Amino acid sequence: MSKWLLRGLVFATLMVIVRLLQGALINLWETHALWISIVLVAVFAVAAFLWGQVDGRADAQANPDPDAWMATFAPFPLMYQPGERWLYNTGAEVLSVLVARASGSTLPDLLRERVLEPLGMRSTAFSVAAAEAGRLGPLWTPGEDGGDLALYDEADGQWSRPPAFPNGADGLVSTVDDLAAFGTMMLDEGRSPAGAQILAPTTMRAMTTARVALGEDGGGWGLGLGVDMTDQPDGRHAGAYGWDGGLGTSWWNDPVTRTTAVLVTNLTWTSPAPPDHFWSFWRAAFGP
């Protein structure tokens, strides 16, 4: 049995266990059904995050090719119906394969033609070209309780070569300037500085509209984006949208103030909760 099939079976088994546990607990405490569901989804998300940190670190770029991945994944049923719950990563991975197949191209070529080149995002790709290798530094993980940093990936590591499975869920390398160009396009209703329509207005609204609420902090999920459903303590207004990456990046747009804020570090997160310096950055960027 391949390691990818084994991982798929483990993941599917965990999903089934969570659903069975959810049903059993709700039958016992019907009045707490919402909290039971929220807690179980949170536990599952944390477990998936930690599993990814431990199991996926050594070969995050060594996934099987898209066809092999789809053949492994396709037999498993949906854990939730679309719009019922938000689950990390998998939907974007499936979409990456479908988009490439529908276009008759590859995802890197399609992304470069439709998005990156029109926006002048010349430093964004699924890997770093050999001629640009000197611009890519190592990636570090904080030590426990302020201890020494641990090397997560060398400068000539995972992103120094193209992945077997380039997918829209993760894996791009980029720069502050490129991410700011993308954020500006989003603020400009999907248009490039030259006036080209990169994203249709209907697509923009679909992406930046909260579909699934996230807990009690006023956050939610759009299509591939986090969306603030209420004003945030750091200054972001309701309707702000963006994404934070566990490998040390953050991009958020606030349409109310037309602010684009980008933070790029080479220090990974150690839990799903943002590090303190991310909160400091958001307050500086969006606060009064």
C-alpha positions as CSV (number, residue, x, y, z in Angstrom):
1,M,0.0,0.0,0.0
2,S,1.4,3.4,-0.9
3,K,1.9,6.0,1.7
4,W,-0.6,8.3,0.0
5,L,-3.3,5.7,0.0
6,L,-2.5,5.0,3.7
7,R,-2.8,8.7,4.5
8,G,-6.1,8.9,2.7
9,L,-7.5,5.9,4.5
10,V,-6.4,7.4,7.9
11,F,-7.9,10.8,7.0
12,A,-11.2,9.2,5.9
13,T,-11.3,7.1,9.0
14,L,-10.8,10.1,11.2
15,M,-13.6,11.9,9.4
16,V,-16.0,9.0,10.0
17,I,-15.1,8.8,13.6
18,V,-15.7,12.5,14.1
19,R,-19.1,12.3,12.4
20,L,-20.1,9.3,14.5
21,L,-19.0,11.0,17.7
22,Q,-20.8,14.2,16.7
23,G,-24.1,12.3,16.2
24,A,-23.7,10.4,19.5
25,L,-23.0,13.5,21.5
26,I,-25.8,15.5,19.9
27,N,-28.2,12.7,20.7
28,L,-27.2,13.0,24.3
29,W,-27.2,16.8,24.5
30,E,-29.4,18.2,21.7
31,T,-29.5,21.7,23.2
32,H,-25.7,21.9,22.8
33,A,-25.6,20.7,19.2
34,L,-24.0,23.8,17.8
35,W,-21.2,23.9,20.4
36,I,-20.6,20.2,20.0
37,S,-20.1,20.7,16.2
38,I,-17.9,23.7,16.7
39,V,-15.6,22.0,19.2
40,L,-15.3,18.8,17.1
41,V,-14.5,20.7,14.0
42,A,-11.9,22.8,15.9
43,V,-10.3,19.6,17.3
44,F,-10.2,18.0,13.9
45,A,-8.6,21.2,12.4
46,V,-5.9,21.3,15.1
47,A,-5.2,17.6,14.6
48,A,-5.0,18.0,10.8
49,F,-2.6,21.0,11.3
50,L,-0.3,19.1,13.7
51,W,-0.4,16.0,11.4
52,G,0.6,18.2,8.5
53,Q,3.5,19.7,10.5
54,V,4.8,16.3,11.6
55,D,4.0,14.0,8.6
56,G,4.1,16.5,5.7
57,R,7.2,18.5,6.6
58,A,9.7,16.3,4.9
59,D,7.9,15.9,1.6
60,A,5.4,18.8,1.2
61,Q,6.6,19.2,-2.4
62,A,6.9,15.5,-3.1
63,N,3.1,14.9,-3.5
64,P,2.0,12.4,-6.2
65,D,1.1,13.8,-9.6
66,P,-2.5,15.1,-9.9
67,D,-3.9,12.0,-11.6
68,A,-2.5,9.7,-8.8
69,W,-3.7,12.1,-6.1
70,M,-7.2,12.1,-7.6
71,A,-7.3,8.4,-8.0
72,T,-6.5,8.0,-4.3
73,F,-8.9,10.7,-3.1
74,A,-11.9,10.2,-5.3
75,P,-13.4,7.0,-3.7
76,F,-14.0,8.8,-0.4
77,P,-17.4,10.4,0.3
78,L,-17.9,14.0,1.3
79,M,-17.7,14.6,5.0
80,Y,-20.0,17.6,4.7
81,Q,-22.2,18.9,1.9
82,P,-20.9,22.1,0.2
83,G,-21.6,25.2,2.4
84,E,-22.3,23.1,5.5
85,R,-18.8,23.2,7.0
86,W,-15.4,24.6,6.0
87,L,-12.6,22.1,5.8
88,Y,-9.0,23.0,5.2
89,N,-7.2,22.5,1.9
90,T,-8.9,19.6,0.2
91,G,-11.5,21.5,-1.9
92,A,-8.8,23.7,-3.4
93,E,-6.7,20.7,-4.3
94,V,-9.6,19.0,-6.1
95,L,-10.4,22.3,-7.9
96,S,-6.8,22.7,-9.0
97,V,-7.0,19.4,-10.9
98,L,-10.4,20.1,-12.4
99,V,-9.4,23.6,-13.6
100,A,-6.3,22.3,-15.2
101,R,-8.2,19.5,-16.9
102,A,-11.0,21.8,-18.1
103,S,-8.4,24.3,-19.6
104,G,-6.3,21.7,-21.2
105,S,-3.3,23.3,-19.6
106,T,-1.4,23.0,-16.4
107,L,-2.2,25.0,-13.3
108,P,1.2,26.9,-13.3
109,D,0.8,27.8,-17.0
110,L,-2.8,28.9,-16.5
111,L,-2.0,30.9,-13.4
112,R,0.8,32.6,-15.1
113,E,-1.2,33.5,-18.2
114,R,-4.4,34.6,-16.5
115,V,-3.2,36.2,-13.3
116,L,0.5,36.6,-12.7
117,E,1.7,38.1,-16.0
118,P,-1.2,40.6,-16.3
119,L,-0.5,41.8,-12.8
120,G,3.3,41.9,-13.2
121,M,3.8,39.3,-10.5
122,R,7.1,38.1,-11.9
123,S,8.4,36.6,-8.6
124,T,5.5,34.3,-7.9
125,A,5.6,30.6,-8.9
126,F,5.4,27.1,-7.5
127,S,9.2,27.0,-7.3
128,V,12.2,29.4,-7.7
129,A,14.1,29.4,-11.0
130,A,17.8,28.5,-10.7
131,A,18.7,32.1,-11.8
132,E,16.7,33.5,-8.8
133,A,17.8,30.9,-6.2
134,G,19.9,33.4,-4.3
135,R,16.8,35.4,-3.4
136,L,15.3,32.5,-1.5
137,G,16.3,32.1,2.2
138,P,15.8,29.2,4.7
139,L,12.6,28.8,6.6
140,W,12.6,28.4,10.4
141,T,10.4,27.1,13.1
142,P,10.4,28.7,16.6
143,G,11.7,26.6,19.4
144,E,9.6,25.7,22.4
145,D,9.4,28.4,25.1
146,G,11.7,30.7,23.2
147,G,14.3,28.1,22.5
148,D,16.6,27.9,19.5
149,L,15.1,28.0,16.0
150,A,14.8,24.7,14.2
151,L,15.3,24.6,10.4
152,Y,12.1,23.8,8.6
153,D,13.4,24.0,5.0
154,E,16.8,24.9,3.5
155,A,17.1,27.6,0.9
156,D,17.8,25.0,-1.7
157,G,15.1,22.7,-0.4
158,Q,11.5,22.1,-1.3
159,W,10.9,25.3,-3.3
160,S,14.1,25.0,-5.3
161,R,12.4,22.5,-7.7
162,P,8.9,22.3,-9.3
163,P,6.4,20.1,-7.3
164,A,4.9,17.0,-8.9
165,F,1.5,18.3,-7.9
166,P,1.2,22.1,-8.1
167,N,-2.1,22.9,-6.4
168,G,-4.1,26.0,-5.5
169,A,-4.2,25.1,-1.8
170,D,-0.6,25.9,-1.0
171,G,3.0,25.9,-2.3
172,L,3.5,29.3,-4.0
173,V,6.6,31.4,-3.4
174,S,6.1,35.1,-3.7
175,T,7.2,38.6,-2.5
176,V,5.7,41.5,-0.7
177,D,5.5,43.5,-4.0
178,D,3.7,40.7,-5.8
179,L,1.2,40.0,-3.0
180,A,0.5,43.8,-2.8
181,A,-0.2,43.8,-6.5
182,F,-2.7,41.0,-6.1
183,G,-4.3,42.7,-3.2
184,T,-4.6,46.0,-5.1
185,M,-6.3,44.1,-8.0
186,M,-8.8,42.7,-5.5
187,L,-9.5,46.2,-4.1
188,D,-10.0,47.5,-7.7
189,E,-12.9,45.1,-8.3
190,G,-10.7,42.5,-10.1
191,R,-9.0,44.9,-12.6
192,S,-5.3,45.1,-13.3
193,P,-3.5,48.5,-13.3
194,A,-3.8,48.4,-17.1
195,G,-7.6,47.9,-16.8
196,A,-7.7,44.2,-17.8
197,Q,-10.5,42.3,-16.0
198,I,-8.6,39.5,-14.1
199,L,-11.6,38.4,-12.0
200,A,-15.2,39.0,-12.9
201,P,-17.2,41.1,-10.4
202,T,-19.5,38.1,-9.7
203,T,-16.4,36.0,-8.8
204,M,-15.1,38.8,-6.6
205,R,-18.4,38.9,-4.7
206,A,-18.5,35.2,-4.3
207,M,-15.0,35.0,-3.0
208,T,-15.3,37.8,-0.5
209,T,-18.8,36.9,0.9
210,A,-18.7,34.9,4.1
211,R,-20.4,31.5,3.5
212,V,-19.6,29.7,6.8
213,A,-19.2,31.4,10.2
214,L,-16.1,30.6,12.3
215,G,-16.8,30.4,16.0
216,E,-17.7,33.4,18.0
217,D,-14.9,35.9,17.0
218,G,-16.7,37.4,14.0
219,G,-14.7,35.5,11.4
220,G,-16.0,33.5,8.5
221,W,-15.0,31.7,5.3
222,G,-15.6,32.9,1.8
223,L,-14.5,31.0,-1.3
224,G,-10.8,30.5,-0.7
225,L,-10.5,33.5,1.7
226,G,-11.1,34.4,5.3
227,V,-13.7,37.1,5.7
228,D,-14.4,39.3,8.8
229,M,-18.1,39.4,9.5
230,T,-17.7,42.0,12.3
231,D,-15.3,44.8,13.1
232,Q,-12.1,43.4,14.6
233,P,-10.1,44.7,17.7
234,D,-7.0,45.2,15.5
235,G,-8.9,47.7,13.3
236,R,-10.1,45.6,10.4
237,H,-13.6,46.4,9.4
238,A,-16.5,44.0,8.7
239,G,-16.0,42.8,5.1
240,A,-12.2,42.7,5.3
241,Y,-10.8,39.6,3.6
242,G,-7.5,37.8,3.2
243,W,-5.4,34.9,4.3
244,D,-2.8,33.9,6.8
245,G,-0.2,31.2,6.0
246,G,1.2,28.8,8.6
247,L,4.6,29.2,7.0
248,G,4.7,32.9,8.2
249,T,2.8,35.1,5.8
250,S,-0.3,37.3,6.0
251,W,-2.3,39.3,3.4
252,W,-5.5,41.2,4.2
253,N,-7.6,43.8,2.4
254,D,-9.9,46.3,4.1
255,P,-12.3,47.7,1.5
256,V,-13.6,50.3,3.9
257,T,-10.2,52.0,4.1
258,R,-8.9,50.6,0.9
259,T,-5.9,49.2,2.8
260,T,-3.8,46.3,1.6
261,A,-1.4,44.8,4.2
262,V,1.2,42.2,3.5
263,L,3.5,40.5,6.0
264,V,6.1,38.0,4.8
265,T,8.4,36.3,7.3
266,N,10.6,33.2,7.3
267,L,9.3,31.9,10.6
268,T,6.5,29.3,10.7
269,W,3.5,29.3,13.1
270,T,3.6,26.7,15.8
271,S,-0.2,26.4,16.2
272,P,-3.4,27.6,14.5
273,A,-3.3,30.7,16.7
274,P,-1.5,33.6,15.1
275,P,1.9,34.6,16.7
276,D,2.0,37.8,18.6
277,H,4.0,39.7,15.9
278,F,1.1,39.1,13.5
279,W,-1.3,40.9,15.8
280,S,1.2,43.8,16.2
281,F,1.4,44.0,12.4
282,W,-2.4,44.1,11.9
283,R,-2.8,46.8,14.6
284,A,-0.2,48.9,12.9
285,A,-1.6,48.4,9.5
286,F,-5.4,48.7,10.2
287,G,-5.6,50.5,13.6
288,P,-6.3,54.2,14.1
